[in-house]
């Protein structure tokens, strides 16, 4: 999704945009996950092989919905017409957070619920209609081309003109048994968690980035169900959040098109939900609240049970590098991947594309010549710095609780970081209040900055209690590693 959002923006500024994908041809409106009622095959819910998490719950936060409305006019209406349920988040959701049930009331937090497969296919279809976007499938990017890698003198590679900043001139790809080089004025890495960009930077003579990791050892398991005919409940969606240290298990029941539920069970600190039917159901039975078990015990399973374990929060700090190649940008999970439980990935990708659009506008790019003749690459490190500023808020929200689950594995936190973690915990203690609940949901959906949680009516009682109890000692922080282990695309 990061690549699709970025391609849509780039098409406004460049003559030609080429999207390279390792997966083979992926047709628009491909069969939705779990669509066939009489199958038990996970392949129905798998989507593209390059996105193994497709079969699990995917939520577009309300800030992401706002970007979608802006960038793809009419797409929301198309999704609703195709059966995506509308959702009033605080009225239609039975939610447990901080150990308390959230109040249910009508709000302005209006969105929709849709499967990842349908959302992605509709976005792709919009992009295919644009005359200057081309999809090339079956391409596996194995490196970056540049003057440094293309020039050899007496067996020695030289940088072009002795420049300190080696320009990236394209990508090196394998297509079947063939290796090809595709030239471009700008290369955008949106290849996800498994991005090999740190290794490619090292090959070009650049430093590898520092990395921050917070791993709460989260695992989850998902099964798709047919919503029973005539089903009645006072909710459309169920959200059961964990709480450190006593509530390790959570769940999401997400309604999607074709009258289906996507049911994902979540376990922290190694207490992962099983992927066999008996274990999956037993895990659901012992969750707080009867909603999940009541739903799945009445529903018809459409798929088997699939698990997922790669859930650590992981940030590659490209913004801290002193040198950066001209003609290169990285965004999406390639830069910062979040614990998927917090549903931030697609929305942060949409916001990253917004930053890219603003960045290109300020540099006066036009659809004439290579990026309008503007040497964008020479300032692309500035984009990484702007992106990092935006990432700070979702990172804080995602790691606030995960720090505590990670414990000593995450190192030592600064006083400011610890204060924020403790403050959010106090906010959750008061989330049964409608004003606190609304403020928290707006922040969690990235509609409002976390600063709104410091309005006097919310902050003063919390700050007084924190000072009174002396809860300001540092506990945990992210770990920084210089050279991460490279993984394949």
Secondary structure, 3 states (H helix, E strand, C coil): CHHHHHHHHHCCCCCCEEEEECCCCCCCCCCCCCCCCCCCCCHHHHCCCCCHHHHCCCCCCHHHHHHHHHHCCCHHHHHHHCCCEEEEHHHHEEEEECCEECCCCCCCCEEEECCHHHHHHHHHHHHHCCCCEEEEECCEEEEEEEHHHHCEECCEECCHHHCCCCEEEEEEEEECCEEEEEECCCEEECCCCCCCHHHHHHHCCCCCCCEEEECCCCEEEEEEEECCCCCCCCCCEEEECCECCCECEEEEEEEECCCEEEEEEEECCCCCCCCCHHHHHHHHHCCCCCHHHHHHHHCEECCCCEEECCCCEEEECHHHCCCCCECEEECHHHCEECCHHHCCHHHHHHHHHHHHHHHHHHCCCCCCCHHHHCCHHHHHHHHHHHHHHHHHHHHHHHHHHHHHHHHHHHCCCCHHHHHHHHHHHHHHHCCCCHHHHHHHHHHHCCCCCHHHHHCHHHHHHHHHHHHHHCCCCCCCCCEEECCCCCCCC
